[in-house]
Amino acid sequence: MNRVIPVTVEAAGTTCGSQARASLGTGWTLPENLGPIVNSAVDEFQAQLSSDDKLLLFGSNRPGGFGDFDLYVTVRSRPGR
């Protein structure tokens, strides 16, 4: 069974300070960018999976929010990924 560990990393080579990434698998991989739905040109942090592994919750200071940092939720498109 593939497992996912969400992590926040300092994103070298980007305009933002930190991004949510994920390490995948049974043998583990380097953290991967989660794509434009999660990763933006600003900061993402404290990514956490819900207890059923279907939702990813994270904070971000992206435009369009209600304050300095807001809570965002996205649904995983594929189990184990």
N, C-alpha and C positions, 0 to 999 in steps of 0.2 A: 504494500500500500504506500503510495506517495504521500508524504506529509509536507506541510508548508510551514515555515517559520517566517512571519513578517518581521522585518528589521527596519530601522531608520539609519541611513548612512549619510556621511558628508559626501555630497555629490561633486567630485572633482570634475572639472571641465564643463560645469553647467553654471547658469546664472544664479541658482538658488543655493542656499546653505545646506539643506538636507532633503532627502527624498525617501519615501517608503519604497522598499524593495522586498523581494521574497527569495528565500533559499528553498529549493525544492528537492524532494526525493528521499530515497532510502540511503543513498550514498552521499547526499548533500552536494550542493553546487555553490558557486559564488553567488551573492545576491544579484537578482535580475531586476531591471527596470520594469515596472508594472504597466507601462503604457500611458497614453494621454488621459484616460479616464481618472487615473489616480495621480500620476506624476504631472506636475505643471511647471511653469517657469519660476514659481515661488516655493516656499517650504511646505513639506508634508512631514508629519511626525507621529509617533506613538501608534503605529498601525497594529491592530489587534484583530484576530479572527473571532467570530462568534463561537459559542460552544458547539454548534452543529457544523462548523467549518464552511458555512454558506455565505456569510457576510464579512466584509472587511470594513472595519471602522477606523478612521484616521482623522487627525486634525490637520488643518491647513489655513494659511493666511491668503489664499487665492482671492482674486477680485470677485465681487458679487455676494460675499458673506455678510453676516450681521455685525461682526465686530473684528477684533484683532485676529484671533484664531477661532475657527468654527469646526464643528464636528461634521464629518461626511461619512456616508455609508454607500458601499457598492456591493452588488451581488456577484458572486463568482460565476463566470460563464462556463467553466468546466471543472468538475471535481478533480482534485489532485493537481491543480494548476493554478 
